[in-house]
Amino acid sequence: MFWDGLFGGWPAEGVGREPGGWLEGFRKWLMGRKLAPDTVERHVLGVRQYDEYVERRGTPAKQLDAACLRRLRDEFCASIACGEQRRRRRTAVDYLFRYAETASGHAPPASSPVDPPLIRTHLDWLQRSRCLAPATLRKHAAHLRRFLDRSKTEATAEGLRALTPRSIEKYLVEDRGADGRSAPRHLRSALRSFFRFCHARGYIVQRLDLAVPPMRSYRLARAPRGLTDEQARQVVESVERSTPHGRRDYAILQMLRTYGVRGGQVRLLRLTDIDWRASTIRFRAVKGGNPSLLPLTEAVGESLLDYLRHGRPASSHPEVFLRLLSPFAPLASTSGFSSLVARRARAAGLEGRWCGHAFRHGFATRLLAAGHSLKAIADLVGHRSLSSTFVYAKVDFNALREAALDWPEEVTP
């Protein structure tokens, strides 16, 4: 949708849609930011797909203001099933917005004002009364926008009154836009919260939240899938440390294998959290857990020094681990961090899909097999409650084998 006329101002009526000069200019702008060539081409492809999506929507050119373009970006990203692809496409379109700002001097609004007033009021209430994190609020907003758009419902009191339990059930059955095991649960949670809010405010009379069925889940239903000690060592030792990327990834993997911490704790690690004189390293608390103050092992210390001296770019960011291509920002994406671990696991010859949590599961499982108590394991991995550590008791197959009863012999009458 972005054409040459866009960069002399926002879209004007009568401008053609052929992606010519603006697309090439966008590519050169990305290359000037020292992005990797394959990353540049991936962003260009994402922007081209976004252009085709907006064209298929058939929105009149005079309505394509900044708010509309951001709304269409959100819809475009929501239509992509794969979470990693969805994140990459959103990054590509955001880069295009920044390019438009640079080229035309006309900046899109910093925060998207496209949510209807009713949704914004609901999100403000969630933030004030329940103190939800910004990422959670964005997920709620995306689910609500998608629901209202696909069910052709206006985000007004009059529009919501037209909803029926059957129409809500139909949407929940047919929706296939989000991937992952937790996405359907998040959708239902967002809808129930929204309908309860609307009923409490008097916007609707029916208790539509009762029409959203809960998803039954069973605690400790799945055994954790972790790397064995040999597999973890194989992944770490397979990293080539002659490049900045190799030095950084080696330090990250060495830390995951040694301490069994969460990927978020590694991403949040700051330079001040490492006490070289006392040989300690401090990991911040995430997900309601406890912070951890652990000894800095020789292997981890050497890998960190090698990365800090020869791999980490000069930056004012306090975080230890940064992107190695412009912009030199912290590793802020959970999916990007998981992709890093998965890429290194594949390079080491491991089959299947692996993430940073596989090191954590393997770490706790090895401690349990060595005879350590659940309380000691909880303290090491930063669990605030022992109930969070019970899941690892299921993988002590030797202990379970001792507790199992013999299978009764068949008795022939």
N, C-alpha and C positions, 0 to 999 in steps of 0.2 A: 504494500500500500504506500510505502514511502517512495516518493519520486523526487525529481530534481527540484520541483517547485517548493517542496517542503522546506528546503534549507535556505529559502529566502523568506521564510515565514511559515506558519502552519498551513495545512492544505487549503488550496483555493480551488473554486469550482472550475472545471474545464481542463484541469491538468491531467495529462495522460498517466497511465499506470505502468508504462514500460520501465523495468528496472535497468536503467542504463548507467549514466554518469554517477548517480548517487550511490549505486551499489559498489562501483569501483572505488569511489571516494571513501566509502565506508571501509572497504578492504584495506586501502592504504593507511587509513587512520588507525585501524587495529594493528597493522604492522609497525606503525610508528610508536605504538605503546609496548613494543618488544614482546608481543605475544608469540607463542610458538606457531609455526606455519600451519600445522594441523588444527590448532585451536582457532586460528583466524578463519580457515575454511569451514570449520564447524559452525562458527558464529554466522558466517555469511549464509550458509545453508539454512540455519534457523531463521534468519531474517527473511530469506526468500519464502520459506514456508509460511511465515507470519503474513507476508504480503499477499500470498495466495489465499490465506484464510480470510483476511479482511475483504478481499475482492469477492469471495464467495458469499460473504454476508450481505453484500450489496448496499452498504450504508452510503447515503448521499455524501458527496465530498464536503458540502458545507457543514455537515454535522460532525465531521472528523476533527474535533478539537482535542486538546490534550486529555481531558477526562475520558472522552470516548475511546481514544487510542489505548489508554491504560486499561479500560474495562475490557476492550477486545483482546488485549494482551493476556489478561487474567483468564478469559474464556478460552483463548487459544491454548494456553498452558494446561488448563483443566481438562481439555479434550484429549490430552496425551496420556496414555495408560501407564507407561514406564516412568517411575519416579525420577530416575537419573536423567532420562531424556527431557522430562518436564522441567527439571531444574536447569539444564543446559539451555533449553529454548528460552526460558525466562531471562537468563543471563544475557543471551544474545540480543533480545529485544531491549533490555535495559541498556546495553551498550549502544544500541541504535538511538535511544532517547538522548544519551549523553553526547553522541555524535551530532545529533540534530541541534542540541544546545550549543555545542562548540561551533558548528558551521553557521548557525543563523542568529545566535545570541538570544533566541527565544527559549527559555527554559520551561519544561513541563513542571507542574507542581511537585514539590518534594514528597508530599504524601497524597496518595490517591483519594480524591473526594467523590469517587463514583458510587460508593455504597449509598443506598437509599437512606433517608433520615431514620426510618424505623430500625434498620439494621445497625446504624451508627449508635443510636440510643441504646440498643441492646448491648452492643460491644462496650460502650462506656460504662454501663451498669455492671457488666461482668468484670471489668477492670477494677471498678471501685469496690464492689461488694465481695468478689471472689479472688481478686488479686491474681488473675490469670496472666501468664507470661505473654509477651507480644507475639511469639510464634504460635501459641495456642489460639490467640484471638484471630490471627490471620487464617488459621485453619477453619475456625468457626465461620468467619466471613466468607471464605471460599465455598464451603459447603452450603451456606444459606443462599449465596448468589446463584450457585448451580441449581439448587432446588427451585428457587423462584423462577429462574429463567426456563428450565425444562418443563416445569409444571404450568408455565404461562400464567403466573400469579403475580399481581402487582404487590409491591411491598407497602401496602397501605392497609388500614383497618377494613376498608370495603373489600379489597382484594382477598385478604385472609379469610373473611367470612364466607367466601365462596368455596373454600377448601372443605373436603369431606374426608373421613377416615379411609374410604375406599381409594380416593385419589392419592393419598399419602402412601397407602400400602402398594399401589401400583407403581409409584415412583421408586420405592425401596426395592421392589422386585426387579425392576428393569434397569436400575442404575448400574452401570459398569465402568464409570469414569475413573475411579480411584483404585490403586493397586495396593497389595499388602494385606496382611491378616488383620491389622488394626484399623484400617481405613473404614470399613463398614461400621465398626463400633464408634469411631469418632463422628461419623455422619449422624448416627442415631442420637448420640449425646448432644450434638449441636442442635438438632431439630427439637429434641425434648426440651432443652433449656430455652430455646427461642419461643416455643409454644407456651411454656409455663409463664414466661415473662409477659407475653402478649395477653394471656388470660388474666394475670394479676393486674395488668394495667387497664383491663376492660376493653381491649381491642377486639377480642373474640369472646364468644359466649361458650362455645364448646371446649371441652378439655381435649384438645387435639394431641397433647403430649401422650395421652393414653393410647392413641392410635399408632404410636411408634413402638414396635415390640422390641424388647431387649434382646441382645445376643447372648446366649448362654455360653459361658466359658468355665473351664474347670482349672482351679489352681493346681499347679505342679503337674499338669496333664502331659507336658512334653519334657523329655530329658534334655539337658543342655548339650549342645554339640561343640565340643572343644578340641583343640589341637593337642595331640600327645606331646610329651617332652621332645621326642625325636623329630616330630613334624615341625614344632616350633623352632627347634635348632636349625632344621633344614631351611626354613623360610628365612631366618635371620642371616645365616651364613651364605645364602645364595645371592645376597645383595652385592653388587659391584660398587666399591667405595671410592672409585677414582673420579667421580663427578659430584657436583654439589647435590644433585638429586639423590644419588646413592648414599652420600654421607648423612643427609637428613633422614631418609627413609630407614637407614640402618640404625640410627639413634632412636627413632620412634619405635621400631620393632624390638630393639633390645630392651627398651623401657617396658613395653607391653609384656614381653616374655618374663622379665625379671620381677616385676611388681604386680602384674595382673590388674592394673588400673583400667578404668574406663577410657575410651577414646576421647571423651569430652574433657577428662582431667589432663590428658596429654596436650590437647589443644589449648587449654587454659593455662598451662604451665608458663610461669614468667621467669625472667632472669633472676629476680630477687627471691624466688622460691628455692634456689639452689645455694646452699651454704657450703662453699668449697672448703673453708677452714674447719668447720665441724663435720664435714663429709656427710651431710644430710640433704634430703630433697623433700619438699613439701608439696603434696597434691591437694588441690582445693576440693571442697565438697560439691558434688553434683547430685541431682535427683533426690534431694532430701537425705543424703548419706552423711557420713562423717569425713572430715579432712584426715589426711594421713601424713605423718612425719616418719620417713623411713631412711635407713642408712643408704648413702650413695655408694653403690658397689663400684669396684674398679672397672668392670666392663662397661657399665653405663656411663661412668665419669669419663673414660677415654673416648667413647663414641660421641658424647656431648662436646668435649673439647675439640675433637676433630671437625665436627660440624660447625661449631661456633667460630673456629679459626679459619676454616677453609671452605665452608659451604654457605653459611648464613649471610644474606645480603645486608649491607649497611642500612639500618632502618631505625626510626624512633619508636617503633612499636615495642612494648615491654614483653610481649609473648616470645617464647623461645623459638617455636617452629613457625616459619613463614613460607608463603609462596615464593618460588624462586624465579618467577617471571613477573614483569610489571602487570598490575600494581603489587608491590611487595607487602601484602596484607597478611594477617594471621590466617591460619587454616580454620575458617569459621564454619565450614559446611560439614555436617555429619556425614552426608552421603559421599562427599568428596574424600573424607578421611577413610570411610569404608572402602571406597574404590581403590585407594592407595594400597590398603592391606590386601584386597582381593587380587590386585594386579601383581603384587609381590608373591602371593601364594601360587598364582598360576605360573609365574616365572620359575618357581621352585619345583614345579611338577606336581602340585597337589590338585586333585580333581575336586569338582564341586564348587559351591559358592562359600567364601569365607569372609569374615569381617573382623574388626578389632576385638569384638566380644569373644571370639573363639580363643584368643590368648587368655582372656580372663577366666573363661570356663575351664580351660585346660589347667591353668594355674591353681584354681581352687580344687579341682579334682585331684591333682597330684598331692596337694597338702592333705586332703582327706585320706588318700590311699597311704600316705606316710604316717597316719595315726594322729594327726592334729585334731583338736576338738573343733566343733562348729563355732564356738565362741572365739577361738583364736583365728579361725578363718574369717569370721565376720569382721574382726578388728583389722586384719590385714587388707581385706578388700574394701573396707569402708562402709559395710552395711550397718545401719543404725539398729535394725531389728534382726533377731535370729531367724525369724520366719522367712526372710529374704534369702537366707543361706541354706534353708532346708532342701532346696532344689538339688543341691550338689550331693545330698545323701543318697539320691536315687541312682547315682552312677557308680557307687561303690559296689560293683557287681560281686566282688569276692565276699563281702559281708552279707549281701543279699543271698548268695548261694548257701552260706552257712545257716541262714535263718529259714531257708526253704524246707518244706516237709518233703519226705520221700513220696514219689508217686505210688499209690496203692497198686499192689499186684492184682491182676485179674484172677478171680476165683471161679473155677469151673464147677458148677453144681453137680 
